Each structure stands twice: as structure tokens, then as C-alpha cells.
Amino acid sequence: MSNLEGRVALISGSARGLGLAMAEEFVALGARVMIGDVLDDDAAEAAGRFGDAGAWVHLDVTSETDWEAAVSATVARFGHLDVLVNNAGTAEGGPLWNTTLESYRRVTEVNQTGVFLGMRSVVDAMTDAGRGSIINISSMDGLVGVPRIISYVASKWAVRGMTKAAAMELAPRNIRVNSIHPGNVHTLLASTPGEDRTMVREMIEASTRRHAPMGRVGEASEIAKMAAFLASDDSSYSTGSEFVADGGFTAGYPSPGSPDPF
């Protein structure tokens, strides 16, 4: 089990879902956590679960000023900052020929530009702390091509490359940078207030059972444990690397539910 005693983490998109699961895991392992999200009420409620080990800040990851304020608030509250999880993300789907420039930009602004701004914003604080771990949440779709979500795929491939570039630049400052590539996870499929994702959830669960060698959708706790490993000294010699948790979805072809081509 990883030890996060003394660590202070800022996690974007952590008011609920996968981000909240990571915050819960980090606090359980001894870290203090700043919840960053645009969902202020949910963020306040999430932080309240953690007592003195948690706080929250409004964070729109596309905003430079929000990032600057979030880092300042984290250092002011907890004394330093040595872990960043760039978790906030969004997706919009449809055929390439029907995808508008506005839609494409909305997705890449959050998923790609948000990661850039997050990494840039913590460099000074982590340098001052003498160490740092930046964990960028990409996707298994950042490893392969997937139809009908071109903006999402583009942004997640970008996160993979940005992670490697940043790792090379920041290693002399004792800051490690790695990416996590989750497959289909239950919290990512949950409906939000006013939105019914039952049909989408059933489709993805069926696809995962058919094509992933492990035959099941993942749990947020499984991704959270991987993030905790990367936040800790247990991964002290890992930087610029991809860590995949997709039940074997991207392992190769043919997948278990596909006809045998041979």
C-alpha cells in the first residue's frame, strides 16, 4: 500500500466521480487534498467529508486565473503542493463530418489546454517543495483510434505527448510526470442530475464484456490506487510513462468477443 503521509494534492474535476474516488484514496493514505471543480456545491460537500485534510476551490481548468488561484489557495491552506492530478475532462461525440469547430474546441480546451495550464501552474510551487508528481488522466482512447469522438481522441493523445515532453523538462526539478489511461469505469458512466445515460451505460458495458479480455467495466477505486502509486515514492523511478488500466481492452486483436480471423 502506498504511503502519502505529508503529501498535498490538487485534483481537478474531483467533486464527484473518478476525481472524488482519487481524493478519497489519497486522504485514506495520509495526504491532504484540495478539491478543484466548477461544481461548487458538490466540491464543498466533498471537501467536508475529509475534515482538516480537505478543502475546495472553484477551478475552471480552461482559466489561467483559476489555476493561479487554486495553486495559491492550496499552498496557503496546506503549506506546500507536491501532487497535481489533471483529471477534469469532457467529451462530445458524432461523425467527423458533423463535428463543428466549436464542439472540437470545447473538448480540446478542457482536455488538452486544461492539462497544459495545470502543469504550468504548479511548477514553481513544486520546485519550492523540492519534489512533485504530476498525474495526467488520459484514456485508453489516447492509445488507439476510436470513431465518432475525434476531438476526445485527439485531446487524449495530446495528453500522452505533453506528459512525455513535460517529464523531460521537469526531471531536473525533481518533478515526475506520468499519464494514466483508464478504460471504461463505472463512475464515468454514471448519470448526472437531469441526464439519463442508461442506454449509453448499457451499450458500453456490453461492449466491454464482449471486447475486454477481463470482461468487465472497471471500478474507480482501481484507477485511484494507480494514481496513489504515482503520487507516492513507490513510483520514484517512473516519469514520462503511460500506465494503462483498461481490463486488457487495448492489449491486442482479436478481442475475446470478436470472430477468430485465423
ZIGISUL-V676075 format. One record per backbone hydrogen bond with DSSP energy under -0.5 kcal/mol. CO is the residue of the C=O (numbers start at 1). NH is the residue of the N-H. If there is no record, write none. Layout:
# ZIGISUL-V676075
CO,NH
CO,NH
This chain:
# ZIGISUL-V676075
2,4
4,7
7,32
8,82
8,83
9,11
9,34
10,12
10,85
11,14
11,36
13,19
16,19
16,20
17,21
18,22
19,23
20,24
21,25
22,26
23,27
24,28
25,29
26,29
26,31
27,30
29,4
30,6
32,9
33,35
33,55
34,11
34,36
35,57
36,13
36,14
37,59
38,40
39,43
40,44
41,45
42,46
43,47
44,48
45,49
46,49
47,50
48,51
50,53
51,54
53,33
55,35
57,37
59,61
60,63
62,64
63,67
64,68
65,69
66,70
67,71
68,72
69,73
70,74
71,75
72,76
73,77
74,78
75,79
82,133
83,10
84,86
84,135
85,12
85,87
86,137
95,98
95,99
96,99
100,104
101,105
102,106
103,107
104,108
105,109
106,110
107,111
108,112
108,113
109,114
112,116
113,117
114,118
115,119
116,120
117,121
118,122
119,122
119,123
120,123
122,126
123,127
124,128
125,129
126,130
126,131
127,130
132,176
133,84
133,135
134,136
134,178
135,86
135,137
136,138
136,180
139,142
140,143
140,144
146,149
148,94
149,153
150,154
151,155
152,156
153,157
154,158
155,159
156,160
157,161
158,162
159,163
160,164
161,165
162,166
163,167
164,168
165,169
166,170
167,171
170,173
170,175
171,174
174,132
174,176
176,134
177,240
178,136
179,243
180,138
180,182
181,245
182,140
184,218
185,188
185,189
186,189
187,190
192,195
195,197
197,201
198,202
199,203
200,204
201,205
202,206
203,207
204,208
205,209
206,210
207,211
208,212
210,257
212,215
218,186
219,222
219,223
220,224
221,225
222,226
223,227
224,228
225,229
226,230
227,231
228,232
229,232
229,235
232,235
233,236
235,238
237,239
241,179
242,244
243,181
245,183
246,249
247,214
248,251
255,258
259,261
